Amino acid sequence: MIADNKTKTDLEIVTLTPEQFAHLGDGAVAYVKPMLSEDVMRLFPQAPKIEPGLQLFALLSATGTPLVVTDTRAAAVANAWEHDLQTVSLH
């Protein structure tokens, strides 16, 4: 049973607009994305030239906005925690 004596079949389905969906998790969720150094310039055009072939990790907001790039997953997660963001992984 669900609250208010509703069963699972009695629940309403809420449809999100594309704009609402795009902001789902905004300010609360961040994604850790593994990437190679060759891909950094695509997300971080202002980044200095980096040696090719390095494994790096990008922290992206729920909307996909790049926040930080680092050389360890742990550092990306720590940065998210410092900003009260829950992390999930992107593959």
N, C-alpha and C positions, 0 to 999 in steps of 0.2 A: 504494500500500500504506500501511496505517496501522501504528503500533507494535504489537508482539506478533503480527505476521503476520495481523492482522485486516483484512478489507476493509471498506469503508463499509457493506456490507449485514450484516456480522457485529456491528456495534456495538449495544449495548443502548440503548434509549430510556429516559431517566430522567424520571419524572413528578414534578413539583413540587406540593406542597400549595399552596393559595391563600396561606397564611401565608408559606411559603418564597418563593413568587413575589413577594409584596409586599415582601420584604426583599432581593430580588436587586439587587445594586449598592449597597446601603445602606452609607454610609460611604466609598464609592469613586467614585460617579457623582453628578453634579448636572446639572440641566437648566436651560438659559437659555430663558426664555419671554418673548417680546415681548408687551407689553400696553399698553393705554391707561390713563391716569391714573384714568379712571372705574371701572376694574376693580380697582384697588389695594385698596380697602376689603374686597373679598371675600376676598382672601388675607391681607391685613395689617390686621385690624380696628383695631389700635392706631395706625395711621398717621394723621398730621394730614391735614386737608383739603387736597387738591391741585387746582390749576387743571385743569379738564377739557380734553381734547384733546391732552395731552402723550403722546409715545411714551416708554415706560419699559421696563425689562427686569427680570424677577424671576428670582432664582436659587432653584431648588427642589431639595430632596434627592431621592434615588431613590424615596423613599416619597411624594413630593409635598409634604412639609413646606416651607413658605416659609422661606427663609433670609435673603434680602436683596432690596431693590428699589433700582434705581439708574437714572440717566438715560442710561447708555451700556451697550452690550453689552460693551465692553472692560472696564468696571469690574466687571460681573457675573462675567466670566471671571477677572479678576484676583483677585476675592474667592474664587472656587473654588480657584484655584491656591494661594492663601495657606493654604488648609485641606486641601491635597493631594487635591482632588477633580478627577476627569476630567470635562470638560463635554461635553454634547451639546445640540443645539437642539431645541426643541419648537415646533411650528407650530400 
